[in-house]
């Protein structure tokens, strides 16, 4: 869970940064709600009382689920192996989103962000997942030693 929240916060910052560079700070975030609101979510540039909370909820749920799956796969890894696994996992997530999922699920961010921005988004997600998983395992080890 912690890795998912860390990844959510990091990628949320990336999305808002990409949006600010376009003069529409929340548009990339809002585009995540595309499966529920269609074009309205893609075009919403600022805060909307319906679209933005749904986008935030979808974003955190997606990243927590991805983090739980990643933590099951990479729980024993540390250091550079953990980072390498996180990068490989982020690439796999991108491939599944791009090639497997129906367009209704992948049209939001992929349709709005450039390919380079998608690479940055997934790299930030990978580093945040690795840091979140590493922080969680370190705290668990410290708690076990202190107990």
C-alpha positions as CSV (number, residue, x, y, z in Angstrom):
1,X,0.0,0.0,0.0
2,X,2.8,2.4,0.9
3,X,4.5,1.9,-2.4
4,X,1.2,2.7,-4.2
5,X,0.7,5.9,-2.3
6,X,4.3,7.0,-2.9
7,X,3.9,6.2,-6.7
8,X,0.5,8.0,-6.7
9,X,2.0,11.2,-5.2
10,X,5.0,11.1,-7.5
11,X,3.0,10.6,-10.7
12,X,0.4,13.1,-9.6
13,X,3.1,15.7,-9.4
14,X,4.4,14.7,-12.8
15,X,0.9,15.0,-14.3
16,X,0.3,18.4,-12.8
17,X,3.7,19.5,-14.0
18,X,2.9,18.4,-17.5
19,X,-0.4,20.2,-17.3
20,X,1.1,23.4,-16.0
21,X,3.5,23.4,-18.9
22,X,0.5,23.4,-21.2
23,X,-1.4,26.1,-19.2
24,X,-4.0,23.5,-18.0
25,X,-2.7,22.1,-14.7
26,X,-5.3,19.4,-14.2
27,X,-6.0,18.3,-17.7
28,X,-3.6,15.3,-17.7
29,X,-5.1,14.2,-14.4
30,X,-8.7,14.7,-15.5
31,X,-8.0,12.6,-18.6
32,X,-7.6,9.5,-16.4
33,X,-11.4,9.7,-15.9
34,X,-11.9,9.3,-19.6
35,X,-13.5,5.8,-19.3
36,X,-16.3,7.3,-17.3
37,X,-16.7,10.8,-18.8
38,X,-15.4,10.5,-22.3
39,X,-14.4,13.7,-24.1
40,X,-15.5,15.8,-21.1
41,X,-12.6,14.4,-19.1
42,X,-10.1,14.9,-21.9
43,X,-11.0,18.5,-22.4
44,X,-11.4,19.5,-18.7
45,X,-8.4,21.8,-18.1
46,X,-9.1,22.8,-14.5
47,X,-10.8,21.5,-11.4
48,X,-14.3,20.0,-11.9
49,X,-16.4,18.8,-8.9
50,X,-17.2,15.5,-10.7
51,X,-14.4,14.7,-13.1
52,X,-11.3,15.6,-10.9
53,X,-12.3,13.6,-7.8
54,X,-13.1,10.6,-10.0
55,X,-9.8,10.9,-11.7
56,X,-8.0,11.2,-8.4
57,X,-9.7,8.1,-7.1
58,X,-9.0,6.1,-10.3
59,X,-5.4,7.2,-10.2
60,X,-4.8,6.1,-6.6
61,X,-6.7,2.8,-7.0
62,X,-4.8,2.0,-10.2
63,X,-1.4,2.7,-8.6
64,X,-2.1,0.9,-5.3
65,X,-3.2,-2.2,-7.3
66,X,-0.1,-2.0,-9.5
67,X,2.0,-1.6,-6.3
68,X,0.5,-4.6,-4.6
69,X,1.2,-6.7,-7.7
70,X,4.7,-5.4,-7.9
71,X,5.4,-6.0,-4.2
72,X,4.3,-9.6,-4.6
73,X,6.7,-10.0,-7.5
74,X,9.7,-8.1,-6.1
75,X,9.3,-8.4,-2.3
76,X,12.8,-9.9,-1.8
77,X,14.7,-7.6,-4.1
78,X,16.8,-4.7,-2.9
79,X,19.0,-2.0,-4.3
80,X,19.7,-1.9,-8.0
81,X,17.8,-5.2,-8.6
82,X,14.7,-3.6,-7.1
83,X,15.1,-0.5,-9.3
84,X,15.7,-2.7,-12.4
85,X,12.6,-4.8,-11.6
86,X,10.6,-1.7,-11.1
87,X,11.7,-0.2,-14.5
88,X,10.9,-3.6,-16.2
89,X,7.5,-3.7,-14.4
90,X,6.7,-0.1,-15.5
91,X,7.6,-1.0,-19.1
92,X,5.3,-4.0,-18.9
93,X,2.5,-1.8,-17.5
94,X,3.0,0.5,-20.4
95,X,2.9,-2.4,-22.9
96,X,-0.3,-3.8,-21.4
97,X,-1.9,-0.4,-21.5
98,X,-0.8,0.3,-25.0
99,X,-1.3,-3.1,-26.6
100,X,-3.8,-5.2,-24.5
101,X,-6.3,-2.9,-22.9
102,X,-9.2,-1.6,-25.0
103,X,-8.8,2.0,-26.3
104,X,-11.5,3.2,-23.8
105,X,-9.0,2.6,-21.0
106,X,-5.8,3.8,-22.6
107,X,-7.1,6.8,-24.6
108,X,-6.8,9.2,-21.6
109,X,-3.2,9.8,-20.8
110,X,-1.8,8.2,-23.9
111,X,-3.9,10.4,-26.1
112,X,-2.9,13.6,-24.2
113,X,0.7,13.2,-23.4
114,X,3.6,12.9,-25.8
115,X,5.6,9.7,-26.0
116,X,8.4,11.3,-24.1
117,X,6.0,12.4,-21.4
118,X,4.7,8.9,-21.1
119,X,8.2,7.6,-20.7
120,X,8.9,10.1,-17.9
121,X,5.6,9.2,-16.3
122,X,6.4,5.5,-16.2
123,X,10.0,6.1,-15.1
124,X,8.8,8.2,-12.2
125,X,6.3,5.5,-11.4
126,X,9.1,2.9,-11.4
127,X,11.4,4.9,-9.2
128,X,8.5,5.7,-6.8
129,X,7.5,2.0,-6.6
130,X,11.0,1.0,-5.9
131,X,11.4,3.7,-3.2
132,X,8.1,2.9,-1.7
133,X,8.7,-0.8,-1.5
134,X,12.3,-0.2,-0.2
135,X,11.0,2.1,2.5
136,X,8.3,-0.3,3.5
137,X,10.7,-3.3,3.8
138,X,13.3,-1.2,5.7
139,X,10.7,-0.1,8.3
140,X,9.4,-3.6,8.7
141,X,13.0,-4.8,9.3
142,X,13.6,-2.0,11.8
143,X,10.4,-2.9,13.6
144,X,11.3,-6.6,13.8
145,X,14.8,-5.7,15.2
146,X,13.3,-3.2,17.7
147,X,10.6,-5.7,18.9
